[in-house]
Amino acid sequence: MSFTDEMHALSRIINDKTTLKDASAQLSPIKKDAIALHWKHNAHHPEHYDSVIDMTKLDIMEMCCDWHARSTQYKTDLLEFVKKQQEERFHFPEWMFAEIWHYCNVLTWD
């Protein structure tokens, strides 16, 4: 699948907030495939790697910016999202989560 195909697939699901409001909500196979393809092509997603510790500092910074953009788009609390969902989901090592937490705090400063 090409980059254009990936963007087309993602554009069809970008405004679906179902799983943001209900973490147990199931994605359709089309949505799952589009997201998996996006993860495969973008190293700032932890799912891109077999282990999150393979992420570079730039990947981590981009990931935090990506999360910030989504929290702005959906009007959710970035720090709450990171602490309650992402830390547990990816089991970041302590040193890595400290770095992530720092970047996310910088992004939320007024």
Phi, psi and omega in degrees: 000137182276171176302319179298318178297319179299313181295322178296315180297316180292326181296335180284343184240356189303326183262008178281110183262008186308308185284344175286327181269332182223098184297340180272356180297141182267137175273148176290160177303324179296316179294318179299316180296318180296317180292317179299320178295319178298315178300319181298325185268356187227109186290352178277006175256128179304330180294345179293336188249158171288329179222135181298337181290351176279352179291141175277169176300321178297318176303315182296316178298316179296321179299314179297319177296321178297314178298320179297317179299317179293321179294325176291314181301316185261004178055050177246164181276114183301310185295321177296317178301314182295314184290315186276330186247308189285322180300314181287323182296316186257350179052053178298141172300156184305315181297324182286319179295325177299319177295314178300314181299319178299309181299318181293324176295320177299318180293336182262359177296140178275000000 
